[in-house]
Amino acid sequence: MASLVFIGDEVAAAGWRLAGVEARAAMPGAEGAQLAKALEEAQLVLVSAEAAARIPEADLRAALRRLTPVTVVVPDLREAVRYPDVAARMKRQLGIES
């Protein structure tokens, strides 16, 4: 069982592999299948924002809600998909936006 699996584009996957992580470069449209496979094999699953945008929303939400393995969406290198500014969102929701 892999302790950590990264799912993203080929360039990012190469960098994660250099760090010793099992990284999978998903072909466009195959991200959902890669996620399902990683959920069965890993203890922690990292998904680039770009790959996450191509996973069916229901599947991604279900993966993020699971207690094990922990699934996290991480910013991608090319910033093809804008990563949400969580701090700004929290400030807006709490009404403390400056």
N, C-alpha and C positions, 0 to 999 in steps of 0.2 A: 504494500500500500504506500503510495506516495504521500509525503507529509504536506507538500505544497505543489499546486498545479497553477500555472498561468495560462490564460487563453487570450490571445490577441493577434496582432499582425506579425508578419515574419521578422521585421526589424526589431520590434520590442521583444519578441520571443527569443531572438538571438542574444540580446542583452541579459535576459533572465537566465538563459542557459549558461552564460558565462559566470553567473553567480551561483550556479549549481542547482537551479530550480528546474523541475520538469516543466518545460514550456511547450505549448501546442499552438502552432500557427493555424488558425481555422480559415478555411476557404470561405468566401462570402456565401452566406446561406447555411453553412454547416455549424455555426456557432452554438445553436441550440443542442445539437447532437453532442458536440464536444463538452458542453456544460453538463449534460445528463451523464456522460461517461465520467467526467471529473468528480461529480457529486458522489459517485459510487466508489471512487478510488482514493480520494484525498481527504486530508483533515482540514486543509485550508485551500480555498479556490479564489484566485485573483482573476478578474475579468477586466480587460481594458474597456474604457468608456465607448470606444468605437465598436468593439465586438458586442458589448452589452446593448447597444442601440439596435443591433440586428437580431437579437434574441427576442422571441415572442414575449410580450410584456408579462403575461400570466406566468410563464415559465421562470422568467427572471425574478419576479416578485416572490414566487414560491421558494426559489433557491435562497434569496436574501432573508427570508423568514425562518429558514431552517436553523436549528441550533447546532447541528453537526452535519456536514462540515460547515464551517464559517465561510461565507461567500462575501467578497468585497469587490466593488467596482472601483477601479483605479484610473486616474487620468492617463490618456494615451500621449505618446511623444509628439505626434503630429497635430494634436489638438483638433482633429477633424470633427470631433463631437465635443462641444463645450461641456466641461465638467461643472456641475452645479456648485455655486458658492454657498456652502452649508452655513457658514457663519453669518452671511448677509441674510439668508433665509430665516435663520433663528431670530436675528434682530428684528426683522420685519414682523414675524409672528408674535414676538414679545412686545412690540411697539416701542422699541428703543433705538430705532434707526436714526442715525444722525444726519 
